[in-house]
């Protein structure tokens, strides 16, 4: 009988790993860097260089799955390394809590994902290498992209085209999240179908993708769904803005701002970046990107303009501030002293760093107050509201649903006859 088990994302947000086993063959869905279970590793404390996976396994912050990792990476742990020839990995998207441990996977194990996920992972590798060579790369960005292990070889897979692996048939479907290539999977086993949403929402640019995935997954024996917002009772989680509303707000700000614009946003939210670039161009503005952001976006395949704070560039900006939008990292904030800013300028916090509640975010607000720069916030979550999560379950109507990637799995309350099971870490559950 085929089984499903959970090796991450159990009772926490992130670190998803869903293992499906059938007749000695295995499919692993996602391989995220674990959120620390032990509270042993928090910046500046980190695993020892060269022994990262070894140290994580020793303290329980990586999954104890045999014949998954490189033999040298698990040396001294007692865990069997190297491929067994019957394991494949499928990645839903390129956020570190879903892809962060892929660098330790044995190279003989195939890793599949959307083409966009492969492109983002390549771009992260490029930035990580650049950060190693240039100590001035912004630390916040470097921490996001310095993924452990060796860059994995990702096999791009076409949407809705089944991949045959042992007794399995695995089909990828696009879903909506805040990173390109986000996908859900349907895995056919001898005992029935397992559908896995990955990270998902209905208020993004492509709710039709989610509906198409739900239609394909309808009646599955098992549904594994992320439930990040369950139990999080805020307006942003219960009634999130749509990406179209974010675009509309940004358009209004650009249209009515007479002076220089400053902005911070999230690197991997490529669709929002491309949309903001089109809006800026429509109003005769050019977005200037920091070297970190520009390196990432260029490696992904976008054409961008860099901000280098050279005297010649500053002179152009001072002469025509209405022509520019500058993307800033916390490191760049003191440059406002040399920029033509004031009440006719604006600083837009669009889900990027620094977070306004962080020490760097509080420092940012002091700088803005000192130089009389108005602050605007806009953005929306990458995860569906509790209502959306329940709606997706209702659309699919599985026999059993397992809520993952949430601190409150017990708050998923599906309509009968669907049965909800709160998963336990590492326990094998029968399919069908």
VOPAGU-2260 file (C-alpha; in pm, 1 decimal, decimal comma):
REM VOPAGU-2260
SITE   aa  ch    i         X         Y         Z
SITE  UNK   A    0       0,0       0,0       0,0
SITE  UNK   A    1     122,8     347,8     -85,6
SITE  UNK   A    2     185,9     588,8     202,6
SITE  UNK   A    3     239,5     959,8     259,6
SITE  UNK   A    4     452,3    1110,4     536,5
SITE  UNK   A    5     558,5    1459,5     639,4
SITE  UNK   A    6     918,1    1558,5     716,7
SITE  UNK   A    7     876,8    1933,9     750,4
SITE  UNK   A    8     606,8    2195,4     781,6
SITE  UNK   A    9     437,6    2005,2    1065,1
SITE  UNK   A   10     298,8    2258,7    1311,8
SITE  UNK   A   11     519,3    2534,5    1170,0
SITE  UNK   A   12     514,2    2771,6     874,8
SITE  UNK   A   13     759,6    2661,8     606,7
SITE  UNK   A   14    1007,1    2373,6     564,0
SITE  UNK   A   15     762,0    2160,7     364,8
SITE  UNK   A   16     861,8    1804,1     271,2
SITE  UNK   A   17     602,1    1548,8     163,6
SITE  UNK   A   18     724,5    1192,5     103,9
SITE  UNK   A   19     512,3     948,2     -97,9
SITE  UNK   A   20     621,1     582,5    -101,3
SITE  UNK   A   21     494,0     296,0    -314,6
SITE  UNK   A   22     649,2     -46,7    -379,1
SITE  UNK   A   23     991,0      67,4    -260,7
SITE  UNK   A   24     988,0     379,0    -480,2
SITE  UNK   A   25     973,6     734,1    -340,7
SITE  UNK   A   26     864,4    1078,8    -453,7
SITE  UNK   A   27     960,5    1372,8    -233,2
SITE  UNK   A   28     763,6    1693,8    -282,5
SITE  UNK   A   29     969,4    1998,0    -175,4
SITE  UNK   A   30    1297,5    2008,7      13,4
SITE  UNK   A   31    1292,1    2327,5     217,6
SITE  UNK   A   32    1547,6    2456,5     463,0
SITE  UNK   A   33    1399,1    2377,3     801,5
SITE  UNK   A   34    1283,8    2647,5    1036,3
SITE  UNK   A   35    1487,4    2563,5    1347,3
SITE  UNK   A   36    1302,1    2314,1    1565,7
SITE  UNK   A   37    1563,9    2334,0    1838,2
SITE  UNK   A   38    1633,5    2711,7    1847,6
SITE  UNK   A   39    2003,8    2627,0    1829,9
SITE  UNK   A   40    2077,8    2805,6    1501,1
SITE  UNK   A   41    1985,3    3171,0    1480,0
SITE  UNK   A   42    2202,7    3448,2    1334,2
SITE  UNK   A   43    2487,1    3489,9    1417,0
SITE  UNK   A   44    2500,1    3124,4    1534,4
SITE  UNK   A   45    2504,4    2890,2    1234,2
SITE  UNK   A   46    2612,9    2533,9    1148,3
SITE  UNK   A   47    2985,7    2484,6    1111,7
SITE  UNK   A   48    3125,1    2558,3     762,5
SITE  UNK   A   49    3151,9    2238,2     562,0
SITE  UNK   A   50    2937,6    2048,8     811,9
SITE  UNK   A   51    2606,9    2228,1     766,5
SITE  UNK   A   52    2390,7    1925,7     688,3
SITE  UNK   A   53    2578,6    1710,2     939,3
SITE  UNK   A   54    2506,4    1963,2    1213,0
SITE  UNK   A   55    2141,1    2007,1    1115,9
SITE  UNK   A   56    2083,9    1630,9    1114,1
SITE  UNK   A   57    2254,6    1588,6    1450,6
SITE  UNK   A   58    2020,9    1832,9    1625,1
SITE  UNK   A   59    1702,5    1743,3    1435,4
SITE  UNK   A   60    1685,6    2043,4    1201,6
SITE  UNK   A   61    1696,3    1836,6     880,8
SITE  UNK   A   62    1494,2    1526,9     783,4
SITE  UNK   A   63    1639,1    1186,3     871,2
SITE  UNK   A   64    1565,4    1028,6     533,2
SITE  UNK   A   65    1809,0     759,1     413,8
SITE  UNK   A   66    1948,3     745,7      59,1
SITE  UNK   A   67    1857,6    1105,9     -15,6
SITE  UNK   A   68    2169,5    1310,4      58,1
SITE  UNK   A   69    2525,5    1302,8     -71,3
SITE  UNK   A   70    2735,4    1049,3     116,8
SITE  UNK   A   71    3001,9    1304,1     210,5
SITE  UNK   A   72    2739,8    1542,6     352,1
SITE  UNK   A   73    2606,6    1285,4     600,0
SITE  UNK   A   74    2942,2    1134,4     698,3
SITE  UNK   A   75    2959,1    1074,0    1073,0
SITE  UNK   A   76    2584,8    1092,1    1127,8
SITE  UNK   A   77    2495,1     726,2    1079,7
SITE  UNK   A   78    2245,0     815,3     806,0
SITE  UNK   A   79    2281,5     624,5     479,1
SITE  UNK   A   80    2378,6     851,4     191,2
SITE  UNK   A   81    2382,7     819,0    -188,5
SITE  UNK   A   82    2086,2     750,0    -415,3
SITE  UNK   A   83    1895,1     422,8    -398,8
SITE  UNK   A   84    1794,2     467,4    -763,8
SITE  UNK   A   85    1426,5     480,8    -667,5
SITE  UNK   A   86    1386,5     838,0    -540,8
SITE  UNK   A   87    1288,0    1156,7    -724,3
SITE  UNK   A   88    1230,1    1510,6    -593,0
SITE  UNK   A   89     972,8    1761,6    -720,7
SITE  UNK   A   90     987,7    2128,3    -611,3
SITE  UNK   A   91     681,6    2356,0    -595,7
SITE  UNK   A   92     864,5    2691,9    -598,3
SITE  UNK   A   93    1190,1    2870,4    -527,1
SITE  UNK   A   94    1142,9    3007,7    -174,8
SITE  UNK   A   95    1412,0    2883,9      61,3
SITE  UNK   A   96    1163,6    2699,7     285,0
SITE  UNK   A   97    1077,7    2479,4     -14,5
SITE  UNK   A   98    1408,2    2453,2    -202,7
SITE  UNK   A   99    1677,4    2538,3      54,2
SITE  UNK   A  100    1813,0    2186,9     118,6
SITE  UNK   A  101    1825,4    2074,2    -244,6
SITE  UNK   A  102    2198,5    2151,1    -252,5
SITE  UNK   A  103    2262,0    1843,9     -34,4
SITE  UNK   A  104    2061,3    1597,2    -245,0
SITE  UNK   A  105    2267,1    1323,6    -408,5
SITE  UNK   A  106    2332,0    1429,7    -771,0
SITE  UNK   A  107    2203,6    1093,9    -900,6
SITE  UNK   A  108    1856,4    1178,3    -769,4
SITE  UNK   A  109    1653,9    1373,1   -1029,9
SITE  UNK   A  110    1505,4    1707,2    -918,5
SITE  UNK   A  111    1210,2    1840,5   -1119,3
SITE  UNK   A  112    1045,7    2184,0   -1114,6
SITE  UNK   A  113     891,3    2452,3   -1333,6
SITE  UNK   A  114    1130,3    2624,1   -1578,1
SITE  UNK   A  115    1079,4    2952,2   -1387,8
SITE  UNK   A  116    1186,1    2783,1   -1063,8
SITE  UNK   A  117    1506,1    2665,1   -1230,7
SITE  UNK   A  118    1571,2    3021,9   -1353,7
SITE  UNK   A  119    1518,2    3172,8   -1008,6
SITE  UNK   A  120    1745,3    2911,7    -850,5
SITE  UNK   A  121    2012,5    2992,5   -1108,1
SITE  UNK   A  122    1977,4    3365,0   -1036,7
SITE  UNK   A  123    2011,2    3299,4    -662,7
SITE  UNK   A  124    2330,0    3104,9    -730,7
SITE  UNK   A  125    2470,7    3396,4    -933,7
SITE  UNK   A  126    2397,9    3642,9    -653,5
SITE  UNK   A  127    2536,2    3405,5    -391,9
SITE  UNK   A  128    2864,0    3377,4    -583,1
SITE  UNK   A  129    2878,9    3755,4    -626,1
SITE  UNK   A  130    2820,6    3803,3    -252,0
SITE  UNK   A  131    3114,2    3574,0    -174,3
SITE  UNK   A  132    3340,9    3790,7    -388,3
SITE  UNK   A  133    3205,3    4129,4    -276,4
SITE  UNK   A  134    3174,8    4178,2     100,9
SITE  UNK   A  135    2974,4    4496,3      42,4
SITE  UNK   A  136    2675,5    4300,6     -90,8
SITE  UNK   A  137    2379,7    4376,0     132,5
SITE  UNK   A  138    2374,2    4115,9     410,7
SITE  UNK   A  139    1996,7    4081,0     410,3
SITE  UNK   A  140    2000,3    3976,9      44,2
SITE  UNK   A  141    2305,7    3755,7      87,7
SITE  UNK   A  142    2137,9    3562,2     369,6
SITE  UNK   A  143    1836,6    3499,8     149,1
SITE  UNK   A  144    2035,6    3354,4    -137,3
SITE  UNK   A  145    2334,8    3182,6      21,7
SITE  UNK   A  146    2175,2    2839,9     -11,7
SITE  UNK   A  147    2362,6    2548,3     140,0
SITE  UNK   A  148    2540,6    2275,5     -52,9
SITE  UNK   A  149    2612,2    2266,6    -425,5
SITE  UNK   A  150    2381,1    2427,6    -683,1
SITE  UNK   A  151    2141,5    2146,1    -778,9
SITE  UNK   A  152    2066,7    2042,2   -1133,7
SITE  UNK   A  153    1694,6    2108,9   -1180,6
SITE  UNK   A  154    1510,1    1939,7   -1466,5
SITE  UNK   A  155    1246,8    2179,3   -1606,6
SITE  UNK   A  156     909,6    2012,0   -1650,7
SITE  UNK   A  157     622,3    2120,8   -1871,6
SITE  UNK   A  158     287,5    2199,4   -1715,0
SITE  UNK   A  159      17,4    1930,5   -1726,9
SITE  UNK   A  160     260,1    1681,9   -1885,8
SITE  UNK   A  161     290,7    1369,8   -1664,7
SITE  UNK   A  162     632,8    1244,1   -1556,3
SITE  UNK   A  163     655,9     866,2   -1517,5
SITE  UNK   A  164     876,9     748,6   -1231,5
SITE  UNK   A  165     860,9     388,9   -1112,0
SITE  UNK   A  166     496,3     320,7   -1021,7
SITE  UNK   A  167     419,4     693,5   -1002,3
SITE  UNK   A  168     277,0     941,5   -1247,7
SITE  UNK   A  169     348,0    1299,6   -1137,3
SITE  UNK   A  170     183,2    1600,3   -1302,0
SITE  UNK   A  171     267,1    1964,2   -1236,0
SITE  UNK   A  172      10,3    2246,1   -1248,8
SITE  UNK   A  173      70,4    2618,5   -1211,8
SITE  UNK   A  174     -85,0    2780,0    -903,5
SITE  UNK   A  175     -75,8    3138,5    -778,3
SITE  UNK   A  176     188,6    3251,7    -527,7
SITE  UNK   A  177     423,1    3551,0    -510,5
SITE  UNK   A  178     707,5    3389,5    -703,0
SITE  UNK   A  179     718,7    3276,0   -1068,6
SITE  UNK   A  180     668,4    2909,8   -1145,9
SITE  UNK   A  181     476,2    2825,7    -826,5
SITE  UNK   A  182     318,0    2485,6    -882,0
SITE  UNK   A  183     101,6    2218,1    -729,3
SITE  UNK   A  184     143,7    1847,0    -801,2
SITE  UNK   A  185     -85,2    1549,2    -846,8
SITE  UNK   A  186      83,6    1214,7    -779,4
SITE  UNK   A  187     -85,9     899,1    -903,4
SITE  UNK   A  188      -6,6     591,3    -692,5
SITE  UNK   A  189    -134,9     234,6    -694,7
SITE  UNK   A  190    -355,6     329,1    -398,0
SITE  UNK   A  191    -494,8     656,1    -532,4
SITE  UNK   A  192    -407,5    1017,8    -598,9
SITE  UNK   A  193    -222,2    1263,5    -375,7
SITE  UNK   A  194    -264,9    1634,6    -453,5
SITE  UNK   A  195     -23,5    1887,8    -304,2
SITE  UNK   A  196     -85,7    2260,5    -337,4
SITE  UNK   A  197     252,9    2400,7    -242,3
SITE  UNK   A  198     203,0    2764,3    -135,7
SITE  UNK   A  199    -117,5    2900,0    -281,9
SITE  UNK   A  200    -360,6    3193,5    -283,5
SITE  UNK   A  201    -670,2    3320,6    -464,7
SITE  UNK   A  202    -605,6    3697,8    -449,3
SITE  UNK   A  203    -306,8    3699,1    -684,6
SITE  UNK   A  204    -291,1    3762,3   -1059,8
SITE  UNK   A  205    -391,8    3408,6   -1161,6
SITE  UNK   A  206    -677,8    3259,7    -957,0
SITE  UNK   A  207    -776,4    3068,5   -1271,9
SITE  UNK   A  208    -458,9    2862,1   -1234,1
SITE  UNK   A  209    -569,9    2751,2    -888,3
SITE  UNK   A  210    -915,7    2660,6   -1018,7
SITE  UNK   A  211    -761,4    2452,6   -1298,0
SITE  UNK   A  212    -541,5    2268,0   -1046,8
SITE  UNK   A  213    -845,0    2208,1    -823,1
SITE  UNK   A  214   -1042,7    2067,3   -1114,8
SITE  UNK   A  215    -759,9    1827,3   -1201,2
SITE  UNK   A  216    -727,0    1723,7    -833,9
SITE  UNK   A  217   -1102,5    1682,2    -773,2
SITE  UNK   A  218   -1186,8    1376,2    -565,5
SITE  UNK   A  219    -826,5    1290,5    -474,1
SITE  UNK   A  220    -779,2    1037,8    -197,1
SITE  UNK   A  221    -536,5    1277,5     -25,8
SITE  UNK   A  222    -494,6    1655,9     -36,8
SITE  UNK   A  223    -197,8    1824,1     130,5
SITE  UNK   A  224    -265,0    2196,8     155,6
SITE  UNK   A  225     -65,1    2482,8     302,9
SITE  UNK   A  226    -246,9    2670,3     578,8
SITE  UNK   A  227     -14,1    2958,5     664,5
SITE  UNK   A  228    -285,9    3206,1     761,0
SITE  UNK   A  229    -501,5    2969,8     967,7
SITE  UNK   A  230    -538,5    3121,7    1312,0
SITE  UNK   A  231    -393,4    3456,4    1204,2
SITE  UNK   A  232    -684,8    3694,4    1256,1
SITE  UNK   A  233    -581,7    4019,2    1089,3
SITE  UNK   A  234    -736,3    4223,3     810,8
SITE  UNK   A  235    -436,3    4145,9     587,4
SITE  UNK   A  236    -488,0    3770,9     624,5
SITE  UNK   A  237    -869,1    3761,1     619,3
SITE  UNK   A  238    -918,7    4026,1     348,4
SITE  UNK   A  239    -589,7    4053,0     155,6
SITE  UNK   A  240    -550,0    4310,0    -119,2
SITE  UNK   A  241    -528,3    4175,8    -471,8
SITE  UNK   A  242    -217,9    4228,4    -684,3
SITE  UNK   A  243    -434,7    4440,3    -915,3
SITE  UNK   A  244    -513,3    4667,9    -619,6
SITE  UNK   A  245    -141,9    4689,4    -541,6
SITE  UNK   A  246     -75,7    4793,2    -902,0
SITE  UNK   A  247    -353,8    5052,0    -885,7
SITE  UNK   A  248    -215,0    5203,1    -564,8
SITE  UNK   A  249     136,1    5214,9    -708,5
SITE  UNK   A  250       3,1    5378,7   -1025,6
SITE  UNK   A  251    -174,1    5643,5    -818,5
SITE  UNK   A  252     143,2    5715,7    -619,8
SITE  UNK   A  253     357,6    5747,6    -933,8
SITE  UNK   A  254     102,5    5967,8   -1106,6
SITE  UNK   A  255      72,8    6212,4    -814,9
SITE  UNK   A  256     434,2    6224,0    -692,3
SITE  UNK   A  257     627,3    6523,3    -825,8
SITE  UNK   A  258     965,1    6447,3    -673,0
SITE  UNK   A  259    1205,0    6156,1    -639,9
SITE  UNK   A  260    1059,3    5816,8    -549,6
SITE  UNK   A  261    1235,0    5556,2    -332,9
SITE  UNK   A  262    1116,2    5196,6    -299,1
SITE  UNK   A  263    1192,3    4862,3    -141,4
SITE  UNK   A  264    1035,2    4535,8    -254,6
SITE  UNK   A  265    1090,6    4161,9    -251,4
SITE  UNK   A  266    1343,4    4023,8    -504,9
SITE  UNK   A  267    1162,6    3704,4    -600,4
SITE  UNK   A  268     825,4    3868,4    -662,4
SITE  UNK   A  269     913,8    3896,1   -1031,1
SITE  UNK   A  270     561,6    3961,6   -1158,1
SITE  UNK   A  271     523,2    4263,2    -928,7
SITE  UNK   A  272     865,8    4391,9   -1029,0
SITE  UNK   A  273     780,5    4364,3   -1398,5
SITE  UNK   A  274     444,7    4533,3   -1341,5
SITE  UNK   A  275     603,7    4820,8   -1146,5
SITE  UNK   A  276     861,5    4865,7   -1423,6
SITE  UNK   A  277     584,0    4896,4   -1682,8
SITE  UNK   A  278     392,3    5146,2   -1467,4
SITE  UNK   A  279     705,8    5353,5   -1405,7
SITE  UNK   A  280     784,3    5362,5   -1777,1
SITE  UNK   A  281     429,7    5473,7   -1856,3
SITE  UNK   A  282     485,4    5784,3   -1643,1
SITE  UNK   A  283     834,9    5855,3   -1774,7
SITE  UNK   A  284    1026,2    5715,4   -1478,6
SITE  UNK   A  285    1318,4    5476,4   -1472,4
SITE  UNK   A  286    1369,6    5235,8   -1182,4
SITE  UNK   A  287    1733,6    5221,1   -1070,6
SITE  UNK   A  288    1827,0    4899,5    -892,3
SITE  UNK   A  289    2099,1    4825,9    -635,0
SITE  UNK   A  290    2380,5    4598,7    -749,9
SITE  UNK   A  291    2231,1    4305,5    -557,0
SITE  UNK   A  292    1886,7    4344,8    -708,6
SITE  UNK   A  293    2025,0    4414,9   -1055,7
SITE  UNK   A  294    2252,3    4109,8   -1042,0
SITE  UNK   A  295    1957,1    3888,9    -950,5
SITE  UNK   A  296    1714,5    4032,2   -1205,9
SITE  UNK   A  297    1971,9    4021,1   -1486,6
SITE  UNK   A  298    2055,2    3658,7   -1404,8
SITE  UNK   A  299    1682,7    3581,4   -1419,3
SITE  UNK   A  300    1667,2    3742,5   -1763,3
SITE  UNK   A  301    1537,4    4096,7   -1716,1
SITE  UNK   A  302    1692,6    4414,2   -1851,6
SITE  UNK   A  303    1737,1    4671,1   -1574,0
SITE  UNK   A  304    1925,0    4991,8   -1488,8
SITE  UNK   A  305    2167,6    5007,3   -1196,0
SITE  UNK   A  306    2201,8    5261,4    -916,9
SITE  UNK   A  307    2567,5    5314,3    -830,6
SITE  UNK   A  308    2555,5    5653,4    -649,9
SITE  UNK   A  309    2837,8    5784,5    -868,3
SITE  UNK   A  310    2877,6    6166,0    -885,7
SITE  UNK   A  311    2761,9    6168,6   -1248,1
SITE  UNK   A  312    2451,1    5964,0   -1170,9
SITE  UNK   A  313    2366,0    6170,6    -863,7
SITE  UNK   A  314    2395,1    6485,4   -1075,4
SITE  UNK   A  315    2139,4    6351,8   -1325,6
SITE  UNK   A  316    1900,0    6258,5   -1046,5
SITE  UNK   A  317    1937,0    6596,2    -876,5
SITE  UNK   A  318    1861,1    6769,2   -1206,7
SITE  UNK   A  319    1548,9    6561,3   -1281,7
SITE  UNK   A  320    1423,0    6375,1    -972,0
SITE  UNK   A  321    1081,7    6330,8   -1135,9
SITE  UNK   A  322    1237,2    6086,2   -1383,8
SITE  UNK   A  323    1358,1    5826,6   -1133,8
SITE  UNK   A  324    1258,7    5563,2    -878,2
SITE  UNK   A  325    1546,4    5428,5    -668,2
SITE  UNK   A  326    1528,9    5082,7    -510,2
SITE  UNK   A  327    1708,9    5096,9    -174,5
SITE  UNK   A  328    1849,0    4850,5      75,5
SITE  UNK   A  329    1889,8    4947,9     442,9
SITE  UNK   A  330    2257,3    5005,6     363,9
SITE  UNK   A  331    2162,9    5272,5     109,7
SITE  UNK   A  332    1936,9    5482,3     331,3
SITE  UNK   A  333    2203,8    5739,0     436,1
SITE  UNK   A  334    2229,6    5837,2      66,7
SITE  UNK   A  335    1911,7    6041,5     118,4
SITE  UNK   A  336    2152,2    6309,4     247,1
SITE  UNK   A  337    2278,0    6350,9    -111,8
SITE  UNK   A  338    1948,9    6297,5    -293,7
SITE  UNK   A  339    1689,7    6562,0    -388,1
SITE  UNK   A  340    1427,6    6451,6    -135,6
SITE  UNK   A  341    1163,4    6621,2      74,1
SITE  UNK   A  342     787,7    6656,2     100,0
SITE  UNK   A  343     741,7    6607,1    -276,1
SITE  UNK   A  344     924,9    6273,1    -259,5
SITE  UNK   A  345     794,4    5940,7    -130,0
SITE  UNK   A  346     939,2    5619,2      12,5
SITE  UNK   A  347     734,2    5309,4     -75,2
SITE  UNK   A  348     761,8    4999,7     140,6
SITE  UNK   A  349     622,6    4726,1     -87,4
SITE  UNK   A  350     675,5    4409,5     118,2
SITE  UNK   A  351    1053,2    4449,1      97,6
SITE  UNK   A  352    1335,9    4497,7     347,2
SITE  UNK   A  353    1362,0    4653,0     592,3
SITE  UNK   A  354    1041,9    4547,6     763,2
SITE  UNK   A  355     906,0    4852,2     942,7
SITE  UNK   A  356     883,6    4665,6    1273,0
SITE  UNK   A  357    1251,3    4563,3    1265,8
SITE  UNK   A  358    1535,9    4772,7    1413,2
SITE  UNK   A  359    1641,0    4866,1    1057,8
SITE  UNK   A  360    1281,2    4959,4     978,9
SITE  UNK   A  361    1260,2    5188,3    1279,2
SITE  UNK   A  362    1588,1    5348,9    1173,1
SITE  UNK   A  363    1444,3    5400,3     824,4
SITE  UNK   A  364    1145,3    5583,7     967,6
SITE  UNK   A  365    1373,1    5815,9    1165,4
SITE  UNK   A  366    1564,2    5899,6     845,6
SITE  UNK   A  367    1240,8    5967,7     659,2
SITE  UNK   A  368    1115,1    6193,6     936,4
SITE  UNK   A  369    1442,9    6383,8     948,1
SITE  UNK   A  370    1432,3    6455,2     574,1
SITE  UNK   A  371    1054,1    6505,1     556,2
SITE  UNK   A  372     998,6    6212,4     317,6
SITE  UNK   A  373     644,5    6069,4     323,2
SITE  UNK   A  374     617,8    5693,2     377,7
SITE  UNK   A  375     365,5    5475,6     190,4
SITE  UNK   A  376     314,6    5103,9     238,0
SITE  UNK   A  377     154,9    4868,5     -11,5
SITE  UNK   A  378     160,7    4500,3     -88,5
SITE  UNK   A  379     -23,9    4179,5     -21,4
SITE  UNK   A  380      42,8    3833,3     111,6
SITE  UNK   A  381     167,8    3540,0     -89,7
SITE  UNK   A  382     -57,9    3304,2     104,8
SITE  UNK   A  383    -431,4    3257,6      76,3
SITE  UNK   A  384    -676,7    3375,2     339,7
SITE  UNK   A  385    -839,4    3118,7     571,8
SITE  UNK   A  386   -1152,5    3152,1     358,6
SITE  UNK   A  387    -952,0    3079,1      42,6
SITE  UNK   A  388    -789,3    2772,4     200,6
SITE  UNK   A  389   -1129,7    2629,9     290,1
SITE  UNK   A  390   -1263,9    2715,4     -55,9
SITE  UNK   A  391    -981,8    2525,2    -228,2
SITE  UNK   A  392   -1050,8    2220,7      -8,8
SITE  UNK   A  393   -1420,0    2247,9    -100,8
SITE  UNK   A  394   -1334,6    2265,9    -472,0
SITE  UNK   A  395   -1115,3    1954,0    -453,6
SITE  UNK   A  396   -1333,6    1754,0    -210,1
SITE  UNK   A  397   -1064,9    1500,2    -115,9
SITE  UNK   A  398   -1130,0    1201,9     106,0
SITE  UNK   A  399    -860,7    1318,3     350,0
SITE  UNK   A  400    -692,9    1658,3     384,6
SITE  UNK   A  401    -366,5    1719,4     569,8
SITE  UNK   A  402    -299,0    2086,9     659,7
SITE  UNK   A  403      73,4    2164,4     641,1
SITE  UNK   A  404     291,0    2475,7     664,3
SITE  UNK   A  405      83,6    2625,1     948,5
SITE  UNK   A  406      94,2    2680,4    1323,8
SITE  UNK   A  407    -279,0    2608,5    1350,5
SITE  UNK   A  408    -364,6    2297,0    1144,1
SITE  UNK   A  409    -657,6    2220,2    1374,9
SITE  UNK   A  410    -836,9    2529,7    1241,8
SITE  UNK   A  411    -887,2    2373,4     900,4
SITE  UNK   A  412   -1249,2    2252,8     922,6
SITE  UNK   A  413   -1355,9    2092,4     593,7
SITE  UNK   A  414   -1715,7    2010,2     504,4
SITE  UNK   A  415   -1810,9    1640,2     526,2
SITE  UNK   A  416   -1738,9    1388,7     388,8
SITE  UNK   A  417   -1378,6    1518,0     375,1
SITE  UNK   A  418   -1182,0    1414,5     683,9
SITE  UNK   A  419    -907,9    1638,9     823,4
SITE  UNK   A  420    -605,1    1478,0     983,2
SITE  UNK   A  421    -344,2    1685,9    1166,0
SITE  UNK   A  422     -20,6    1519,7    1053,2
SITE  UNK   A  423     254,8    1398,0    1281,6
SITE  UNK   A  424     618,9    1440,6    1185,2
SITE  UNK   A  425     760,9    1131,8    1012,0
SITE  UNK   A  426     450,0     915,9    1056,2
SITE  UNK   A  427     340,2     716,1     750,4
SITE  UNK   A  428     -26,7     742,1     656,9
SITE  UNK   A  429    -195,2     503,1     411,4
SITE  UNK   A  430    -327,4     639,6      82,6
SITE  UNK   A  431    -671,9     512,8      -8,5
